Amino acid sequence: MENNKQNIEQCINLLNKKELSVSGTNKIISLKPDLIQLDTVLGGLIVCGQNLELIKLDNTSTRAEIKGEINSLKFVEGKSKQPFFRKIFK
């Protein structure tokens, strides 16, 4: 499976900690003003900050654009594995 990931390209652009563009976005898992969780072609990506907004999600080019005060990016291997009841009662 690791060989397949080497052939996939993903581009992440961060401008002035205010604008983030991520290519290879499959879907949005969680969308909150302080945390946005994405499923991408290379695994999970968690964006933390304040006043975060999903400005654009283009399914054709698989590009997501986020604006707000971006404090950190965290890469997570594989898909999100939240407990079933945690998803329901959030």
Order of alpha helices (4+ residues) and beta strands (2+ residues): alpha-beta-beta-beta-beta-beta-beta-alpha
